[in-house]
């Protein structure tokens, strides 16, 4: 808007501004002032001013011929004038004193073409003259002629758009007709779309609630920028508007055959009909293969049918990709390329030789707790490599039976985690995983069998298989007498079939929940497994079963730490499903007061996880602000909930980190214990320096629970990054806590996480440039964090294997390019920090500070890759995971 806005121009002729006064009040002083002012003007300006004053008089002339000429000339002057950023165009400035006069005259004119002509000019003058909120520019525009709106310039069009938005709101409340407004909107949108101002067009259409109009105006030149703006804006809109905006973006992408982008949006909306539509609209087999890779990375279970892929053999090949059977192969290709196949032992990770004497001496002591820690470190570091130095090393004749030896260096329930760690080392490699785990099934130690069952689940995690080996192996064990075997089988099924909504398994697991004799730990793991299998499905039958269990159990049982996993299982059913949780939340208000509030917080935080809903964050913060008696447990899940909801976009994430800082200062002890875990979730696999420092400070806290949570969170934020600074911190902590077995255990776990998969894996549930959130991955992380809310009872007790829930979120952080036959293909790519280019003009660079590597490459948090060659065309708009490259037919090699 022009800066010289004047509030006094509203009443006709009631002008009191400095320049208007002289025209009305004859007298000595004003005359002198005016002469002086005229002298300041250059000759050109003076001539222009007199000219315009003459036109104003002529317009009021009774002869229509003269009027027409005067209006034409005035219009010409206004249109041809230019203005700088800071000043009003000259003609507008000189016509300001006469705005009131012209307005008054306009009211007296008869209806004619000339009157409409004058209305046009008044509409433009109102740009700088009309009082705030009068919307005169719009009023005269609607009275004026139907001329081309853009010819008055860009600033005028923007001002009109603003006034239309206000007028629309007013008319909606009065229920007045809006047809004339919509015609104007049509013109403005067309103007904006032609002149590279897509965001302004979208904003106007959002204001007048008619985004469908966009479809008419997008063309092949501007649809990408329009859709980029739509998808970015959706994060900040309240529901259900956000879904409408994404729907339009989806339709635009389909219209221009950008199917891969359309698929991303379909997955974001969690709309399987849309996913189907993408497959049926696209006829190119190669692109369908790329869609399958995207689906596999997102981790959803999806069955292709005749309609989507008519040819049987092709469909089978594509289904294999969706089932993720290629993941292990691709991951090992990456490992060989980066030359990290050599197995690592826990000692290589601890690097005890870098520490002073006392701590390194204690590292060699053989205690069950230390061996258990080494088991986990070994499993995390060698995850998916198929070989290590503890569990699989017995293949050498020299060190015969070392696997069995290591297994029995663990006490009772420690053997469960040790046997299961073999599944982790053979992650995603179903065939060899099952054959190597087979020997443990013949053991006569129940803990070992339980570990083998869990190992089977881990190997099958994120991999689907036609013949369901996990169900065949584990199905018989879940009704055994021994509780540990049952838990192994149940948790194994939860990991192997997460997100599959498999009815067979529900039929097997639901009866356990209704069994009054079943021990609490079996129930808790059953609820979690059902929650994982039906994650985000809002399945009522599963919800019923868990609710009955929560109602039937005695008060003493509901007070146990493990009982808190029951509401979590219920929450996972509604993960990210927003208001669908409300009925269940109402039922939860009838529970025993021991667990009622805890259940309420858990349900709320799961239902709005990853939505960025500001109101829900405020609600959760409100619960955290209360100072309660010692026994309350519901505030901890509320703190985690803040992180779960706010992790959706960068801005909310930064704000949540600041809010958590305040909770640390003013919150009670039970809140402080959860804050480090919430920070760990917000920055998972993304070591931000400020969060790292906070956690480092908390890792020396006087309350050991806070310290443990902070140590585990250091592992989470550094997971799979090999971050040297965190690794150094953890080494120092290991010498600082060398006498405290439980804290040392946590330090070891964190060390294992930082070197997850030797730095090739990530735990980040977000992928595709932080656009999509994988529900199973988030569910795994949340389950593990909820277990960490009571470290002593669960992780340091006999349920340490809940750490294996993290396997659901483990994914290679790679970009692997493959050719049309899906064989790895090495091409140069630029990898750099991603830059947000929404709404910028032209074709800005999308990455900064890049380096050029040849694929396969690793992508850190916030990195983006782009091809550094024109020889190939990528079939996915986002270079992450498996990307198929097609040869560019127009490419010519320069000699």
C-alpha positions in Angstrom: 0.0 0.0 0.0 1.1 3.5 -0.7 2.4 5.1 2.5 0.6 8.5 2.1 -2.7 7.1 3.2 -5.1 9.7 4.5 -8.0 9.0 6.8 -9.8 12.2 5.9 -10.8 11.5 2.3 -13.9 9.6 3.2 -16.6 12.3 3.4 -17.0 14.1 0.0 -15.4 17.5 0.2 -14.8 17.2 4.0 -11.1 17.4 3.3 -8.8 18.7 6.0 -5.5 17.3 4.7 -2.7 19.8 4.2 -3.0 19.8 0.4 -6.8 20.0 0.3 -7.2 22.9 2.7 -5.9 25.6 0.4 -8.5 24.8 -2.2 -11.3 25.4 0.2 -10.2 28.2 2.5 -9.2 31.5 0.7 -7.0 33.7 2.8 -3.5 35.0 2.8 -1.5 32.3 4.6 -2.7 29.3 2.6 -2.1 31.2 -0.7 1.5 31.9 0.2 2.0 28.3 1.3 0.6 27.0 -2.0 2.8 29.3 -4.0 5.8 28.1 -2.1 4.8 24.5 -2.6 4.4 25.0 -6.3 7.9 26.5 -6.5 9.3 23.3 -5.1 7.9 21.4 -8.1 9.9 21.0 -11.3 8.4 22.5 -14.4 7.3 19.1 -15.7 5.5 18.4 -12.5 3.9 21.8 -12.4 2.7 21.4 -15.9 1.3 17.9 -15.0 -0.4 19.3 -12.0 -2.1 22.1 -13.9 -3.1 19.7 -16.6 -4.7 17.3 -14.2 -6.6 20.2 -12.4 -7.9 21.2 -15.8 -9.1 17.6 -16.5 -10.9 17.6 -13.1 -12.8 20.8 -14.1 -13.5 19.4 -17.6 -14.9 16.2 -16.2 -17.6 18.3 -14.5 -18.4 20.1 -17.7 -22.0 19.5 -18.9 -20.8 18.7 -22.5 -20.4 14.8 -22.6 -17.8 15.1 -25.5 -15.5 17.2 -23.4 -16.1 14.9 -20.4 -15.1 11.8 -22.4 -11.8 13.4 -23.6 -10.9 14.6 -20.1 -11.6 11.1 -18.6 -9.6 9.4 -21.4 -6.6 11.8 -20.8 -6.8 11.3 -17.1 -6.8 7.6 -17.5 -3.8 7.8 -19.8 -1.8 9.8 -17.3 -2.5 7.4 -14.5 -1.7 4.3 -16.5 1.5 5.5 -18.0 3.0 6.9 -14.8 5.6 4.9 -13.0 6.3 4.9 -9.3 9.3 4.0 -7.2 9.0 1.7 -4.2 8.6 4.5 -1.7 6.5 7.1 -3.5 3.0 7.4 -4.8 2.8 7.9 -8.6 2.7 11.6 -9.5 -0.8 11.7 -11.1 -2.3 10.0 -8.0 -0.6 12.4 -5.8 -1.8 15.5 -7.6 -5.3 14.1 -7.9 -5.6 13.5 -4.2 -7.1 17.0 -3.3 -9.8 16.4 -5.9 -10.9 12.9 -4.8 -13.7 14.3 -2.7 -14.9 16.6 -5.5 -14.9 13.8 -8.1 -16.8 11.5 -5.7 -19.4 14.1 -5.0 -19.8 14.8 -8.8 -20.0 11.0 -9.5 -23.1 10.7 -7.2 -24.9 13.4 -9.3 -24.1 11.8 -12.7 -26.8 9.9 -14.6 -26.0 6.3 -15.4 -24.0 6.1 -18.6 -20.7 4.8 -20.0 -19.1 8.0 -18.8 -20.2 7.4 -15.3 -18.7 3.9 -15.4 -15.5 5.4 -16.8 -15.3 7.8 -13.9 -15.9 4.9 -11.5 -12.8 3.1 -12.8 -10.7 6.2 -12.1 -12.2 6.7 -8.7 -11.4 3.0 -7.9 -7.8 3.6 -8.7 -7.7 6.9 -6.7 -9.2 5.0 -3.8 -6.0 2.9 -3.7 -4.2 5.8 -1.9 -7.1 7.8 -0.7 -9.9 5.8 0.8 -10.2 5.5 4.6 -9.1 2.2 6.2 -11.9 -0.4 6.0 -14.1 1.6 3.6 -13.4 -0.7 0.7 -14.1 2.1 -1.8 -11.7 0.8 -4.4 -13.8 -2.4 -4.6 -17.1 -0.4 -4.5 -16.2 1.7 -7.5 -14.6 -1.2 -9.3 -18.0 -3.1 -9.1 -19.8 0.1 -10.4 -17.2 0.6 -13.2 -16.8 -0.8 -16.7 -15.7 -4.4 -17.2 -12.3 -3.4 -18.5 -9.0 -5.4 -18.1 -8.2 -5.4 -14.5 -4.4 -5.8 -14.9 -3.9 -2.7 -17.0 -4.1 -0.5 -13.8 -1.0 -2.3 -12.4 -0.1 -4.9 -9.9 -0.4 -2.9 -6.8 -4.0 -2.1 -7.6 -4.9 -5.7 -8.2 -3.3 -6.7 -4.9 -5.2 -4.0 -3.0 -8.5 -5.2 -4.7 -7.8 -8.8 -3.7 -7.4 -7.7 0.0 -10.7 -5.8 -0.1 -12.5 -8.7 -1.7 -11.4 -10.9 1.1 -12.9 -8.5 3.7 -16.1 -7.9 1.7 -16.5 -11.7 1.2 -16.4 -12.3 5.0 -18.9 -9.5 5.6 -21.3 -10.8 2.9 -21.0 -14.4 4.2 -22.1 -13.3 7.6 -25.0 -11.4 6.2 -25.8 -14.2 3.7 -25.8 -11.6 0.8 -25.2 -12.8 -2.8 -21.5 -12.9 -3.9 -21.8 -13.5 -7.7 -20.3 -10.1 -8.7 -17.4 -10.6 -6.3 -16.7 -14.1 -7.8 -16.5 -12.6 -11.3 -13.9 -10.2 -10.1 -12.0 -13.0 -8.3 -11.9 -14.9 -11.6 -10.2 -11.9 -13.3 -7.8 -11.4 -10.5 -6.8 -15.0 -10.3 -6.2 -15.2 -14.0 -4.0 -12.0 -13.7 -2.0 -13.4 -10.8 -1.5 -16.8 -12.5 -0.2 -15.2 -15.7 2.2 -13.0 -13.8 4.0 -15.6 -11.6 2.1 -14.6 -8.4 0.7 -18.1 -7.8 0.8 -17.8 -4.0 -1.3 -14.6 -4.1 -3.9 -16.3 -6.3 -4.1 -19.3 -4.0 -4.4 -17.0 -0.9 -7.3 -15.1 -2.5 -9.1 -18.3 -3.4 -8.6 -19.7 0.1 -10.1 -16.5 1.5 -13.2 -16.8 -0.7 -13.3 -20.6 -0.2 -13.3 -21.5 -3.9 -10.0 -23.3 -4.6 -11.7 -25.4 -7.3 -11.3 -22.3 -9.5 -7.5 -23.0 -9.6 -8.0 -26.0 -11.8 -9.0 -23.7 -14.7 -6.0 -21.4 -14.4 -3.1 -23.7 -13.8 -1.0 -24.6 -16.9 2.2 -26.5 -17.5 4.3 -23.5 -16.7 3.0 -22.7 -13.2 1.4 -25.9 -11.8 4.6 -27.0 -10.0 5.0 -23.8 -8.1 1.2 -23.7 -7.3 1.3 -27.2 -5.9 4.4 -26.5 -3.9 2.7 -23.6 -2.3 -0.5 -25.6 -1.7 1.3 -28.5 0.0 3.5 -26.2 2.1 0.5 -24.0 3.2 -1.5 -27.1 4.2 0.7 -27.6 7.3 -0.4 -24.3 8.7 -4.1 -24.5 8.0 -6.7 -25.7 10.5 -8.6 -28.8 9.6 -10.6 -29.6 7.4 -9.2 -26.8 5.2 -5.7 -28.5 5.0 -7.3 -31.7 3.5 -9.2 -29.6 0.9 -6.0 -27.8 -0.1 -4.1 -31.1 -0.5 -7.0 -32.5 -2.5 -6.7 -29.7 -5.0 -2.9 -30.2 -5.2 -3.5 -33.9 -5.9 -6.0 -33.2 -8.7 -3.6 -30.7 -10.3 -0.7 -33.2 -10.2 -3.0 -35.8 -11.8 -4.1 -33.4 -14.5 -0.5 -32.8 -15.5 0.5 -36.5 -15.2 2.9 -35.8 -12.3 1.9 -39.1 -10.8 4.7 -39.5 -8.3 3.9 -36.2 -6.6 0.2 -37.2 -6.6 1.1 -40.4 -4.9 3.0 -38.6 -2.2 -0.1 -36.5 -1.5 -2.3 -39.5 -1.5 -0.1 -41.2 1.1 -0.1 -38.0 3.2 -3.9 -38.0 3.1 -3.8 -41.7 3.9 -6.3 -42.2 1.1 -6.0 -45.6 -0.5 -8.6 -44.8 -3.2 -6.2 -42.0 -4.4 -3.3 -44.4 -4.4 -5.3 -46.8 -6.6 -6.2 -43.9 -8.9 -2.6 -43.0 -9.4 -1.8 -46.6 -10.4 -4.8 -46.9 -12.7 -4.2 -43.4 -14.4 -0.5 -44.2 -15.2 0.2 -46.6 -18.0 4.0 -46.5 -17.8 5.5 -49.7 -16.1 8.7 -48.0 -15.1 6.9 -45.3 -13.3 4.7 -47.9 -11.5 7.9 -49.5 -10.3 8.9 -46.2 -8.8 5.5 -45.9 -7.1 6.1 -49.3 -5.6 9.4 -48.2 -4.1 7.7 -45.1 -2.6 5.0 -47.3 -1.1 7.6 -49.7 0.3 9.5 -46.9 1.9 6.4 -45.5 3.5 5.9 -49.0 5.0 2.2 -49.6 4.3 0.7 -52.9 3.3 -0.8 -52.6 -0.1 -2.2 -55.2 -2.5 -2.0 -54.5 -6.2 -5.0 -55.8 -8.2 -6.0 -56.6 -11.8 -7.2 -53.1 -12.4 -4.0 -51.4 -11.3 -1.6 -53.7 -13.1 -3.3 -55.9 -15.7 -0.4 -58.2 -16.5 0.1 -61.1 -14.0 3.9 -61.3 -14.2 4.4 -57.6 -14.0 2.0 -57.4 -11.0 4.0 -60.1 -9.2 7.2 -58.2 -9.8 5.7 -55.0 -8.6 4.2 -56.6 -5.5 7.7 -57.8 -4.6 8.9 -54.3 -4.6 6.0 -53.1 -2.4 6.7 -56.0 -0.1 10.2 -54.5 0.4 12.0 -57.8 -0.5 14.7 -55.8 -2.2 15.6 -53.7 0.9 18.3 -56.0 2.3 20.0 -56.3 -1.1 20.0 -52.5 -1.7 21.3 -51.9 1.9 24.2 -54.3 1.4 25.1 -52.7 -1.9 25.3 -49.4 -0.1 27.5 -50.9 2.6 29.9 -52.5 0.1 30.2 -49.2 -1.8 31.0 -47.3 1.4 33.3 -50.2 2.5 31.9 -50.8 5.9 31.1 -54.5 5.6 33.8 -55.4 8.2 31.9 -56.4 11.4 32.4 -54.2 14.5 32.6 -55.4 18.1 31.2 -53.5 21.0 34.8 -52.6 22.1 35.3 -50.8 18.8 32.3 -48.6 19.7 33.2 -48.0 23.4 36.8 -46.9 22.5 37.7 -47.5 26.1 41.4 -46.9 25.3 40.7 -43.2 24.9 39.7 -42.9 28.5 41.7 -42.6 31.7 42.7 -45.6 33.7 39.9 -46.4 36.2 37.0 -46.6 33.7 38.9 -48.7 31.1 39.8 -51.1 33.8 36.2 -51.7 34.8 35.2 -52.2 31.1 36.8 -55.6 31.0 34.9 -56.9 34.0 32.4 -59.6 32.9 29.0 -58.8 34.4 25.6 -59.9 33.2 24.4 -56.3 32.9 27.5 -55.3 30.8 27.1 -58.3 28.6 23.5 -57.4 28.0 24.5 -53.9 27.1 27.1 -55.4 24.7 24.4 -57.6 23.1 22.3 -54.5 22.3 25.3 -52.5 21.0 26.3 -55.3 18.8 22.8 -55.7 17.5 22.4 -52.0 16.8 25.8 -51.5 15.2 25.7 -54.5 12.9 22.0 -54.3 12.1 21.3 -55.7 8.7 24.9 -56.6 7.8 24.4 -60.3 8.3 27.7 -60.8 10.2 29.1 -59.7 13.5 31.7 -60.8 16.1 29.4 -62.2 18.8 26.5 -64.0 17.4 27.4 -65.2 13.9 31.2 -65.6 14.3 30.9 -69.3 15.0 31.2 -70.0 11.2 35.0 -69.9 11.6 36.3 -73.2 12.8 38.9 -71.6 15.1 36.3 -69.9 17.3 33.8 -72.7 17.3 30.6 -72.2 19.2 31.3 -68.6 20.2 27.7 -67.8 19.4 26.4 -70.3 22.0 29.1 -69.0 24.3 27.9 -65.4 24.0 24.3 -66.4 24.4 25.1 -68.0 27.8 27.2 -65.1 29.0 23.7 -63.5 29.5 21.5 -64.3 32.5 17.9 -65.6 32.2 15.9 -62.9 30.4 19.2 -61.5 29.0 19.2 -64.6 26.8 16.0 -63.5 25.2 17.5 -60.2 24.0 20.7 -62.1 23.0 18.9 -64.6 20.8 16.7 -61.9 19.4 19.8 -59.8 18.5 20.7 -62.4 15.8 17.4 -61.4 14.1 18.6 -57.8 14.2 22.0 -58.6 12.6 20.2 -60.5 9.8 17.6 -57.7 9.6 15.4 -57.8 6.4 17.2 -61.0 5.1 14.3 -63.3 5.7 15.7 -66.5 4.2 19.1 -66.7 5.9 17.6 -65.1 9.1 15.1 -67.9 9.6 17.6 -70.6 8.9 20.1 -69.2 11.4 17.5 -68.7 14.1 16.2 -72.2 13.6 18.8 -73.7 16.0 17.5 -71.8 19.0 14.0 -73.2 18.6 15.3 -76.6 19.7 16.8 -75.1 22.9 15.4 -76.4 26.2 15.7 -72.9 27.8 12.5 -71.0 27.5 14.2 -67.6 27.4 16.2 -68.6 24.4 13.1 -69.8 22.6 11.4 -66.5 23.4 14.4 -64.7 21.9 14.2 -66.8 18.8 10.5 -66.0 18.4 11.3 -62.3 18.8 14.2 -62.6 16.4 11.8 -64.0 13.7 9.6 -60.9 14.1 12.6 -58.6 13.8 13.9 -60.3 10.7 10.5 -59.9 9.0 10.1 -56.3 10.2 9.0 -54.0 7.3 9.2 -56.9 4.9 6.0 -58.6 3.7 6.0 -62.1 2.4 3.5 -64.0 0.4 3.8 -67.2 2.4 3.7 -65.5 5.9 6.6 -67.4 7.5 6.4 -65.4 10.7 2.8 -66.3 11.3 3.5 -70.0 10.6 6.4 -70.0 13.0 5.0 -67.8 15.8 1.3 -68.7 15.7 1.8 -71.9 17.8 3.8 -70.3 20.5 1.5 -67.6 21.7 -0.7 -69.9 23.7 2.1 -71.7 25.6 2.2 -71.9 29.3 5.4 -69.9 29.8 4.9 -66.1 29.9 8.2 -65.2 28.4 7.7 -67.5 25.4 4.2 -66.0 24.9 5.6 -62.4 25.0 8.3 -63.4 22.5 5.7 -64.7 20.1 3.3 -61.9 20.6 5.9 -59.1 20.2 7.4 -61.0 17.2 4.0 -60.9 15.5 3.5 -57.2 16.3 6.9 -56.4 14.7 6.5 -58.6 11.6 3.0 -57.5 10.8 3.0 -53.9 11.9 0.5 -51.9 9.8 -0.8 -55.0 8.0 -4.3 -55.1 9.6 -4.1 -58.9 9.4 -7.4 -60.5 10.5 -5.9 -63.9 11.2 -3.6 -62.5 13.8 -6.4 -60.5 15.4 -8.3 -63.7 15.8 -5.3 -65.2 17.5 -4.4 -62.3 19.8 -7.8 -60.9 20.8 -8.7 -63.9 23.0 -5.6 -63.3 25.1 -7.0 -59.9 26.1 -10.2 -61.5 27.2 -8.4 -64.2 29.3 -8.9 -63.3 32.9 -5.9 -65.6 34.0 -3.4 -64.0 31.6 -0.6 -62.2 33.4 -0.3 -58.5 33.1 2.9 -58.4 31.1 1.4 -60.8 28.4 -1.6 -58.5 28.2 0.5 -55.3 27.8 2.5 -56.8 24.9 -0.7 -58.1 23.3 -2.2 -54.7 23.4 0.9 -53.1 21.9 1.1 -55.8 19.2 -2.5 -55.3 18.2 -2.0 -51.5 18.2 1.0 -51.9 15.9 -0.8 -54.3 13.5 -3.8 -52.1 13.3 -1.9 -48.8 13.6 -4.0 -45.8 12.5 -6.9 -48.0 11.4 -9.4 -47.0 14.1 -10.5 -50.7 14.2 -13.4 -50.9 16.7 -13.1 -54.6 17.5 -9.5 -54.2 18.7 -10.4 -51.1 20.6 -13.3 -52.9 22.3 -11.0 -55.7 23.4 -8.4 -53.4 24.9 -11.1 -51.2 26.6 -12.6 -54.3 28.3 -9.2 -55.4 29.5 -8.7 -51.9 31.0 -12.1 -52.1 32.7 -11.7 -55.7 34.1 -8.3 -55.4 35.7 -7.9 -54.7 39.4 -6.7 -51.4 40.7 -3.4 -52.8 42.0 -2.6 -54.2 38.5 -3.4 -50.9 36.8 -0.9 -49.2 39.0 1.9 -51.4 37.6 4.4 -49.7 35.1 3.6 -52.2 32.4 -0.2 -51.5 32.6 0.5 -48.1 31.0 1.3 -49.9 27.8 -2.4 -50.9 27.5 -3.7 -47.3 26.8 -0.8 -46.9 24.4 -1.9 -49.9 22.4 -5.3 -48.3 22.3 -3.8 -44.9 21.2 -1.8 -46.5 18.4 -5.1 -47.6 16.7 -5.9 -43.9 16.3 -2.4 -42.7 15.4 -2.7 -39.4 13.5 -6.4 -39.9 13.0 -7.5 -36.8 14.9 -11.2 -36.5 15.8 -11.9 -40.2 15.1 -10.6 -40.8 18.7 -13.3 -38.9 20.4 -15.7 -41.7 21.0 -13.0 -43.9 22.6 -11.8 -40.9 24.6 -15.2 -40.5 26.1 -15.3 -44.2 27.1 -11.8 -43.8 28.7 -13.3 -41.2 31.1 -15.1 -44.1 32.8 -11.9 -46.0 33.6 -10.5 -46.5 37.1 -9.1 -43.2 38.2 -5.6 -44.8 38.6 -5.3 -44.9 34.8 -8.1 -42.6 33.6 -6.0 -39.4 33.0 -3.0 -41.4 31.7 -5.3 -43.0 29.1 -6.8 -39.6 28.2 -3.3 -38.0 27.5 -2.1 -41.0 25.6 -5.1 -41.1 23.3 -5.0 -37.4 22.7 -1.3 -37.4 21.9 -1.5 -40.4 19.6 -4.5 -39.1 17.7 -2.9 -35.8 16.9 0.6 -37.1 16.4 2.3 -35.5 13.4 -0.5 -33.1 12.8 1.1 -29.9 14.3 -2.3 -29.0 15.8 -1.5 -25.9 17.9 -4.6 -26.1 20.1 -3.8 -29.7 21.1 -0.2 -28.6 22.0 -1.7 -25.9 24.2 -4.1 -28.4 25.8 -1.2 -30.7 26.6 0.9 -27.9 28.0 -2.0 -27.0 30.2 -1.9 -30.4 31.8 1.8 -30.1 32.3 1.5 -26.8 34.1 -0.4 -28.3 37.0 1.6 -29.1 40.2 0.3 -32.4 41.4 0.9 -35.0 44.2 3.7 -37.5 43.7 1.6 -40.5 42.5 0.3 -38.9 39.3 1.6 -40.5 36.1 -0.4 -38.8 33.4 1.9 -35.8 32.9 4.7 -37.8 31.4 2.7 -39.0 28.4 1.4 -35.4 28.0 5.0 -34.1 27.7 5.8 -36.8 25.1 2.5 -35.8 23.4 3.7 -32.2 23.0 6.7 -33.6 21.0 4.5 -36.0 19.0 2.1 -33.3 17.9 4.7 -30.6 17.3 7.2 -32.6 15.3 5.1 -32.1 12.2 6.9 -28.9 10.9 10.0 -27.0 11.6 8.4 -24.0 13.2 6.3 -25.9 15.7 9.3 -28.0 16.4 11.5 -25.0 17.4 8.6 -23.7 19.6 8.1 -27.0 21.3 11.8 -27.1 22.2 11.5 -23.8 23.9 8.3 -24.8 25.7 10.1 -27.9 27.0 12.9 -25.7 28.3 10.3 -24.0 30.5 8.9 -27.3 31.7 12.4 -28.2 32.8 12.6 -25.1 34.9 9.2 -25.1 36.4 7.9 -28.6 36.2 7.7 -31.3 38.9 10.0 -34.3 38.9 7.7 -36.6 36.9 7.6 -34.0 34.1 11.3 -33.5 34.1 11.8 -37.2 33.6 9.8 -37.1 30.4 11.3 -33.9 28.9 14.6 -35.4 27.7 12.6 -38.2 25.9 10.4 -35.6 24.3 13.5 -33.7 23.1 14.9 -37.0 21.8 11.7 -37.5 19.7 11.6 -34.0 18.3 15.2 -34.2 17.0 15.4 -37.9 16.3 18.4 -38.6 14.1 18.9 -34.9 13.8 21.5 -33.8 16.3 20.7 -30.1 16.8 23.4 -28.4 18.9 21.1 -26.6 21.3 19.2 -29.8 22.1 22.5 -31.7 22.4 23.7 -29.2 25.0 20.5 -29.4 27.0 20.6 -33.2 27.0 24.3 -33.1 27.9 23.5 -30.9 30.9 20.6 -33.2 32.0 22.8 -36.3 31.7 24.5 -35.2 34.9 21.3 -34.4 36.7 21.0 -35.4 40.4 17.8 -37.4 39.7 19.1 -40.6 38.1 15.8 -41.1 36.1 16.3 -37.7 34.4 19.9 -38.6 33.7 19.0 -42.0 32.2 16.3 -40.5 30.0 18.8 -37.8 28.8 21.4 -40.4 28.0 19.0 -42.5 26.0 17.8 -39.3 24.2 21.4 -38.4 23.3 21.5 -41.8 21.5 18.2 -41.1 19.8 19.1 -37.6 18.4 22.4 -39.0 17.2 21.0 -42.3 15.9 22.8 -43.5 12.9 24.8 -40.3 12.4 28.1 -41.4 14.0 28.1 -37.9 15.4 31.6 -37.4 16.9 30.5 -34.8 19.5 27.8 -37.1 20.9 30.1 -40.1 20.7 32.6 -38.1 22.8 30.0 -37.1 25.3 28.9 -40.6 25.8 32.5 -41.8 26.2 33.0 -39.3 28.9 29.7 -40.3 30.5 30.8 -43.9 30.5 33.9 -43.0 32.6 31.8 -40.7 34.8 29.2 -43.4 35.6 31.6 -46.3 35.7 30.4 -47.4 39.2 26.6 -46.9 38.4 25.6 -50.1 36.6 22.2 -48.8 35.4 23.4 -45.5 34.1 26.3 -47.2 32.4 23.8 -49.6 30.8 22.0 -46.6 29.3 25.2 -45.0 28.1 26.1 -48.2 26.3 22.6 -48.4 24.6 23.0 -44.8 23.5 26.5 -45.6 22.1 24.9 -48.4 20.1 22.2 -46.1 18.8 24.6 -43.4 17.6 26.5 -45.9 15.5 23.3 -47.6 14.3 24.1 -49.7 11.3 27.6 -48.2 11.3 26.1 -44.9 10.4 24.0 -46.1 7.5 20.6 -46.3 9.2 18.3 -43.6 10.6 15.4 -43.7 13.0 13.6 -40.7 11.5 10.0 -41.6 10.9 9.8 -38.7 8.4 10.9 -39.3 4.8 10.5 -37.8 1.3 12.0 -34.5 2.4 10.1 -34.5 5.7 6.8 -34.6 3.9 5.6 -38.1 4.8 5.4 -39.7 8.2 5.6 -43.5 8.3 3.0 -44.6 10.9 4.7 -47.9 11.8 8.0 -46.1 12.4 6.4 -43.5 14.7 4.5 -46.3 16.5 7.8 -48.1 17.2 9.5 -45.1 18.6 6.6 -44.0 20.7 6.3 -47.5 22.2 9.9 -47.5 23.1 9.7 -44.0 24.6 6.6 -44.9 26.7 8.6 -47.8 28.1 11.4 -45.4 28.9 9.1 -43.4 31.1 9.7 -46.0 33.8 13.3 -47.0 33.2 13.8 -49.0 36.4 10.8 -51.2 36.0 11.0 -51.9 32.2 14.3 -51.2 30.5 16.5 -52.0 33.5 14.1 -54.7 34.7 13.4 -57.8 32.6 11.7 -56.2 29.7 14.7 -54.6 28.1 13.7 -56.2 24.8 11.2 -53.3 24.3 14.3 -51.6 22.8 13.8 -53.8 19.8 10.6 -51.8 18.9 13.0 -49.3 17.4 13.5 -51.7 14.6 10.2 -50.5 13.1 11.7 -47.1 12.5 15.1 -48.3 11.2 15.6 -47.4 7.5 18.7 -47.0 5.4 19.4 -43.2 5.0 20.5 -43.7 1.4 19.9 -42.7 -2.1 20.4 -45.7 -4.4 19.9 -45.1 -8.1 18.9 -48.0 -10.2 18.5 -48.4 -14.0 15.4 -49.6 -15.9 16.2 -53.2 -15.0 16.5 -52.2 -11.3 20.2 -52.9 -11.2 22.3 -50.4 -9.2 23.6 -47.6 -11.4 26.3 -45.1 -10.3 25.7 -41.5 -11.3 27.1 -38.2 -10.0 24.7 -36.4 -7.6 25.0 -33.2 -5.7 24.1 -33.5 -2.0 23.6 -30.3 0.1 21.4 -28.6 2.7 17.8 -28.3 1.4 16.6 -24.8 0.9 12.9 -23.8 1.2 12.0 -22.3 -2.2 8.2 -22.0 -1.7 6.8 -18.9 -3.3 10.2 -17.6 -4.6 10.3 -16.1 -8.1 12.1 -17.7 -11.0 13.9 -21.0 -10.6 15.8 -20.7 -7.4 18.4 -23.3 -6.3 17.0 -25.9 -4.1 20.2 -26.9 -2.3 23.1 -25.0 -0.9 26.7 -25.9 0.1 26.6 -29.1 -2.0 29.2 -31.6 -2.7 29.2 -33.9 -5.7 29.4 -37.7 -5.0 28.6 -40.7 -7.1 25.6 -42.8 -5.9 24.9 -44.7 -3.7 25.2 -41.8 -1.1 24.1 -41.2 2.5 21.6 -38.4 3.2 21.7 -36.7 6.6 18.8 -34.9 8.2 17.8 -31.9 6.1 19.9 -32.9 3.1 18.6 -33.0 -0.4 20.1 -34.6 -3.5 19.8 -33.7 -7.2 21.3 -35.3 -10.2 24.5 -33.7 -11.5 24.1 -35.1 -15.0 21.5 -34.6 -17.7 22.1 -38.1 -19.1 19.3 -39.6 -16.9 15.8 -38.5 -15.8 14.8 -39.6 -12.3 11.3 -41.0 -12.1 10.8 -39.8 -8.5 10.6 -36.0 -7.8 12.4 -36.6 -4.4 15.8 -38.3 -4.6 15.7 -40.6 -1.5 15.8 -44.4 -1.1 15.5 -46.3 -4.4 15.2 -44.0 -7.4 14.8 -45.4 -10.9 16.7 -43.4 -13.6 15.5 -43.4 -17.2 17.9 -42.4 -20.0 17.3 -39.0 -21.3 16.4 -39.3 -25.1 17.5 -35.7 -25.8 20.9 -36.0 -24.2 23.9 -35.5 -26.5 27.4 -36.2 -25.3 29.7 -33.3 -26.0 32.8 -34.5 -27.9 
